[in-house]
């Protein structure tokens, strides 16, 4: 079994990064670059996301774009679901007449 060591600290096992295809889809969908380097461990990932000012800024930029996109998508899904429920209620009300 091959174990990849963290490219930043060289002490711990690296966490699995998203595949290049998945990363490209996320970057395209959210409109922001992936904020983390490949092959880093969970501790270094947390350090970059929380303690490093530059890493934190990149992470927050990605997170804001991702949250905005997911909120917009959720709003559309909720709106669609409500309209389906109202159509169903109209059919039930019409069947009782």
N, C-alpha and C positions, 0 to 999 in steps of 0.2 A: 504494500500500500504506500502510495506517495503522499507525503504531507507537505503542503506549501507553508513556508514560514513567512511571517509578517515582513514585508519589504521596508517597513519603517523602523521597527525596534529589533527585529531579528530574534525575538525571544519566544513568541507564542505562535500558535497555528493561525493562519489567516482564515478569515470568514469567506464564504463563497460570495463572490460578486455577481451581479446580474450578468447574463450573457450579453455579448455585444449587440445582438438583435433586440433583446428586451430593453437594453439601455437606449438604443436608438429610438425605439418606439416611445419610451418614456420622455426622452428629450424632445421628440417631435410633438407628442401630445401636450406636454406641459410648457414647451417653449423655453426651457432653461437647461443648461448643461448639467450632467450628473456631477454632484459636488465632491465626490470622494475618489481617491485613487484606487487602483486595483491592488489586491493582495495585502490588505492590512488586517490586523487582528481586531477583535471587538473592543479592546481597551484603547487602542490607537484611534479607532473609529469614533469612540465616545470623546476622546480628547480633541480630535479635530472638530467634531460637531458642537462641542460645548466650550472648551477652554481656549482653543486657538482662534483669535479674532478673525483672521482671514477665512479660515475654514468655516467658522460659525456664520460669517456673512454669506458665503457661497451656499451653505446649507439652508439658511433662512430664505434666500432668494428662490432656491429650488422649491422649498416647502410652501412659500407664499403662492407661487405660480401653480403648484400641484393642488393646493387647497382650493384656490379660486376655480380651477378647471373642474375639480370633483364636485364642488358646490353647485356650479352651473349645471353639470350633468345630473346631479341629484334633483335639482329643481325641475328640470325637464322630465325626469322619470316620475317624480311625485305628481306633477301636473298631468301627465299621461295617465297615471293610475287613478287619479281623482276623476278625470273625464270618463274613464272606463266604468268606474263605480257609479257615476251619475247616469250613464247610458243604461247600465244594468237596472238601476232604480227606476228609470223611466219605463223600461220594458216591463218590470214587475207592476208598476202602477197602471200601465196601459192594459195589462192582461186581466186585471181585476174589474175592469169596466164592463 
